[in-house]
Amino acid sequence: MSTTLLSKAEKSFIQAGLLSNPPSRADGRSLHDFRTISLETSVAPLANGSARLSIGRNPYDGSGGTEVLAAAKLEVETIQHGSGGVEGGKIACSVTCSPAAYPHLSSAALEDLQYDMTTILQDTLTHPSLHPKNLGILSGKKSWLLNLDLVVLVDSGNVYDAIFMAARAALWDTKVPRTRSVEYKAKKSGTSGIVGGGGKAGDSGGDMDVDEEVVSGFDTRQIQKATDFELPDYWDEGEVLDGRQNWPICVTLNIVSPVHFLDATSQEEAATPLRVLLMISFDSSQSANIQGMRTLGNGELTVSQLTGLLKDGEKYAREIWQSLNTKLKEDNIGLIKEKNKF
């Protein structure tokens, strides 16, 4: 849904510019050009991973553009009937829209918009093919719940692309604390001993005094008899989230038949009868996988049009994916250098 109201004359003017030869847009971009994208990671001190992304923000005064803040936070869940915990861990997504970003929407309309954004993000990121392998803690007992919360601070168009890029950056930045399994066993003398993780937890002669050294093992999924765990890492340490290369991005194709264009401003969205959201991921071999597709608006597409859009969407997604990865790797190297100063 568009959050900007335009008159029929304004819509006709924008559409005529898009369909002219050569096409004309208010900011001088070609049909397939993006506005400037700015990205920062590790912006929320208390999160396990975070990012702030803007599209089209004025570099001189910081005004304008679409801006999204994303933060990932891990919490421990118990795996029991009715407790909500899931073997192997789970991901819960939430998108909140600042009322200042949508001043013309009523409270009910804003809630509907937040629900739609959350549903699209949740359905895409929780697909089994994307599930990280390191969200489990103790088999059958404990697992990580990854809460991914996003806030749309400003919407000046193309918000879905911004949401998925911010989400991917926050998940890339996320560190999962390593865990050390602990098993409590009764000694023959009646006192208690502690056995650390690794293969030692199930050994028959593994009783230890409390003040003896605890054998550590960081892969708690291999511990069959562990009853609890410890966190040897600080909150900002640990291993990266498994499969972080595979998190998808979104490419929004704005259709004013017979052309399509990218990165629409809010005014252009209001003049566009149909938008197609393509959620695409790339594996280690850089093969494209379509994780989801949504249409917004009342326009129609033929099968041949959709086939062409899927092909073009993959090309655009690959370009965005490569550029985003380059930026994220640069941020990661910079963060490592900064930590090594101390």
C-alpha positions in Angstrom: 0.0 0.0 0.0 1.2 3.5 -0.7 1.2 6.0 2.1 1.4 9.1 -0.2 -1.7 10.7 -1.7 -1.4 12.1 -5.2 -4.0 13.6 -7.6 -4.8 12.0 -10.9 -2.8 14.7 -12.7 0.3 14.1 -10.5 0.1 10.3 -11.1 -0.3 10.9 -14.9 2.7 13.2 -14.9 5.0 10.7 -13.0 3.8 7.8 -15.3 4.4 9.8 -18.4 7.9 10.5 -17.3 8.6 6.8 -16.7 7.3 5.8 -20.1 9.0 8.6 -22.1 12.0 8.0 -24.3 14.4 8.4 -22.6 12.6 7.9 -19.2 12.5 10.9 -16.9 12.4 10.7 -13.1 12.2 13.7 -10.7 15.7 13.1 -9.3 17.4 12.4 -12.6 18.0 8.6 -12.1 17.5 6.0 -14.8 14.9 3.3 -14.3 17.3 0.8 -12.7 19.4 3.2 -10.6 19.2 3.1 -6.8 19.6 6.1 -4.6 22.6 6.3 -2.3 22.6 3.5 0.3 24.3 4.0 3.7 24.9 1.2 6.1 26.3 0.9 9.6 26.6 -2.3 11.7 27.0 -2.8 15.5 25.0 0.3 16.3 23.0 -1.1 19.2 25.3 -1.8 22.2 23.1 -4.3 24.0 22.2 -6.4 20.9 23.9 -9.5 19.6 23.9 -7.9 16.2 22.5 -4.7 14.7 22.4 -2.4 11.7 21.1 0.9 10.6 20.4 1.4 6.9 19.2 4.4 4.8 18.3 4.8 1.2 18.5 8.2 -0.3 19.4 10.2 2.8 20.9 13.6 2.2 24.7 13.2 2.9 25.0 16.9 4.0 22.3 17.2 6.6 21.1 13.6 7.1 17.5 14.5 6.0 15.2 12.6 3.8 15.5 9.0 2.6 14.1 5.8 3.9 15.7 4.7 7.2 15.5 1.3 9.1 17.0 0.2 12.3 17.5 -3.6 12.9 18.6 -5.5 16.0 19.0 -9.2 16.8 18.8 -10.3 20.4 19.3 -13.9 21.7 17.5 -15.4 24.7 17.5 -18.9 26.1 14.3 -21.0 25.8 13.4 -24.2 27.5 12.4 -27.1 25.3 9.3 -28.5 27.0 5.7 -29.0 26.1 4.0 -25.7 26.1 7.1 -23.7 26.9 7.6 -22.3 23.4 11.1 -23.6 22.9 11.9 -25.5 19.8 14.7 -28.1 19.2 17.4 -26.4 17.3 16.2 -22.9 18.1 13.9 -20.5 16.3 13.7 -17.0 14.9 11.0 -14.4 15.6 10.7 -11.3 13.5 8.9 -8.1 14.3 8.6 -4.8 12.3 7.5 -1.6 14.0 6.7 1.6 12.1 7.3 4.9 13.7 4.1 7.1 13.5 6.3 9.9 12.4 7.2 7.9 9.3 3.5 7.6 8.3 1.8 10.8 9.6 -1.2 10.3 7.3 -2.1 6.8 8.5 -4.6 6.1 11.2 -3.6 3.9 14.1 -5.5 0.9 12.6 -3.9 1.4 9.2 -0.5 1.7 10.8 -1.0 -1.6 12.7 -2.1 -3.3 9.4 1.0 -2.0 7.7 3.3 -3.3 10.5 1.5 -6.7 10.4 2.0 -7.0 6.6 5.7 -6.1 6.9 6.3 -8.5 9.8 4.5 -11.4 8.0 6.5 -11.0 4.8 9.8 -10.9 6.7 8.9 -13.7 9.1 7.6 -16.0 6.4 10.8 -15.5 4.4 13.5 -15.7 7.0 12.0 -18.7 8.9 12.1 -21.0 5.9 13.7 -24.3 6.9 16.4 -23.9 4.2 17.7 -20.8 5.9 17.7 -22.0 9.5 21.0 -21.5 11.3 22.6 -24.7 12.7 24.0 -23.1 15.8 20.9 -22.0 17.6 20.7 -25.2 19.6 22.2 -25.4 23.1 21.3 -28.6 25.0 19.5 -31.3 23.0 16.0 -31.7 24.3 16.5 -29.1 27.0 17.6 -25.6 25.9 17.8 -23.6 22.7 18.3 -20.0 21.5 15.4 -17.8 20.5 16.7 -15.1 18.0 14.5 -12.0 18.2 14.9 -9.9 15.1 13.3 -6.5 15.7 13.2 -3.7 13.0 11.9 -0.2 13.3 11.0 1.9 10.2 12.1 5.4 11.2 11.4 7.1 7.9 9.7 5.8 4.8 10.5 7.7 1.6 9.8 4.8 -0.7 11.3 1.3 -1.3 10.9 0.3 2.4 10.8 -3.5 1.8 14.2 -3.5 0.1 15.5 -1.4 3.1 13.9 -3.8 5.6 15.5 -6.9 4.1 18.9 -5.2 3.7 18.9 -4.0 7.3 17.8 -7.5 8.5 20.5 -9.2 6.5 23.1 -6.8 7.9 22.0 -7.3 11.5 22.0 -11.1 11.1 25.4 -11.0 9.5 26.6 -8.9 12.5 25.1 -11.4 15.1 27.4 -13.3 17.4 26.1 -16.5 19.1 27.7 -16.9 22.5 29.5 -20.2 22.8 28.2 -22.5 25.6 30.0 -25.0 27.8 27.9 -27.9 29.0 27.9 -29.0 32.6 26.6 -32.2 34.2 26.1 -32.5 37.9 26.8 -36.0 39.3 26.7 -37.4 42.8 30.0 -38.8 44.1 30.1 -42.1 45.9 31.0 -40.3 49.0 27.8 -38.3 48.8 29.3 -34.9 47.8 28.6 -33.5 44.3 31.0 -33.1 41.4 30.8 -31.2 38.2 31.7 -32.6 34.8 32.3 -30.2 31.9 31.3 -30.7 28.3 33.0 -32.7 25.6 33.0 -36.5 25.7 33.7 -36.5 29.4 30.1 -35.9 30.5 29.1 -39.5 29.9 32.3 -41.3 31.1 31.8 -43.8 33.9 34.8 -42.6 35.9 34.2 -38.9 35.4 33.4 -37.8 39.0 35.3 -34.8 40.1 35.6 -32.7 43.2 34.0 -29.2 43.0 37.4 -27.5 43.2 38.9 -29.6 40.4 39.3 -28.3 36.9 36.2 -28.4 34.7 36.8 -30.0 31.3 35.2 -27.6 28.8 33.4 -28.4 25.5 31.9 -25.7 23.4 29.7 -27.9 21.1 26.8 -28.7 23.5 24.8 -30.5 20.8 27.2 -33.4 21.2 26.6 -33.7 25.0 23.9 -36.4 25.6 23.7 -36.2 29.4 24.4 -32.5 30.1 21.9 -30.9 32.4 23.0 -27.3 32.3 25.4 -24.9 30.5 27.7 -21.9 31.1 28.6 -19.0 28.9 32.3 -18.5 28.7 31.9 -15.6 26.2 31.0 -12.0 26.9 27.8 -10.6 25.3 29.6 -9.3 22.2 31.7 -12.4 21.7 31.0 -15.8 20.1 30.7 -17.4 16.7 28.9 -15.8 13.7 25.4 -17.0 12.9 25.6 -20.1 10.8 24.8 -19.6 7.1 25.0 -15.8 7.2 25.9 -15.7 3.5 22.5 -17.2 2.7 20.2 -14.6 4.2 18.0 -13.2 1.4 17.5 -9.7 0.1 14.4 -8.1 -1.5 14.1 -6.5 -4.9 11.0 -4.5 -5.5 10.0 -4.2 -9.2 7.7 -1.3 -9.7 5.5 -1.9 -12.8 4.1 0.8 -15.0 3.4 -1.4 -18.0 5.3 -2.1 -20.2 8.3 -0.9 -18.1 9.6 -1.6 -14.6 11.8 0.5 -12.4 13.8 0.1 -9.1 14.0 2.1 -5.8 10.8 4.1 -6.2 10.3 7.2 -4.1 7.1 7.5 -2.1 5.6 9.7 -4.8 6.5 7.2 -7.5 5.0 4.3 -5.5 1.7 6.3 -5.3 1.7 6.4 -9.1 2.6 2.8 -9.6 -0.4 0.3 -10.0 1.6 -2.8 -9.2 4.8 -3.7 -7.3 6.4 -7.2 -7.2 8.5 -8.1 -4.3 11.1 -10.8 -5.0 13.0 -12.3 -2.0 16.1 -13.9 -3.4 19.1 -15.6 -1.6 22.4 -16.9 -2.9 24.3 -20.0 -1.7 28.0 -20.6 -1.5 28.1 -21.3 -5.3 26.2 -18.0 -5.8 23.2 -19.9 -7.3 20.0 -17.9 -6.9 17.1 -19.2 -4.9 13.7 -17.5 -4.9 12.6 -17.5 -1.2 9.4 -15.7 -1.7 7.3 -13.4 -3.9 4.5 -10.9 -3.1 2.5 -8.5 -5.3 1.3 -5.1 -4.0 -1.4 -3.2 -5.9 -4.2 -4.0 -8.2 -2.3 -4.3 -11.5 -2.1 -7.5 -13.5 0.8 -9.5 -15.0 0.9 -12.1 -17.8 2.9 -15.3 -17.4 5.5 -14.1 -20.0 5.8 -10.7 -18.1 6.4 -12.6 -14.8 9.0 -14.8 -16.4 11.0 -11.8 -17.6 10.6 -10.0 -14.3 12.0 -13.0 -12.4 15.1 -13.1 -14.7 15.7 -9.4 -14.3 15.0 -9.5 -10.6 17.7 -12.2 -10.1 20.2 -9.9 -11.9 19.4 -6.9 -9.8 19.5 -9.0 -6.6 22.9 -10.4 -7.4 24.3 -6.9 -7.8 22.8 -5.7 -4.5 24.0 -8.9 -2.8 27.6 -8.5 -3.9 27.7 -4.8 -3.0 26.1 -5.5 0.4 28.6 -8.3 1.1 31.5 -6.1 0.3 30.3 -3.4 2.7 29.7 -5.9 5.5 33.1 -7.5 5.1 34.7 -4.0 5.2 32.8 -3.2 8.4 33.9 -6.5 10.0 37.5 -5.9 9.2 37.3 -2.4 10.6 35.7 -3.7 13.8 38.4 -6.3 14.3 41.1 -3.7 13.9 39.3 -1.4 16.4 39.2 -4.2 19.0 42.8 -5.0 18.5 43.8 -1.5 19.5 43.0 -2.3 23.1 
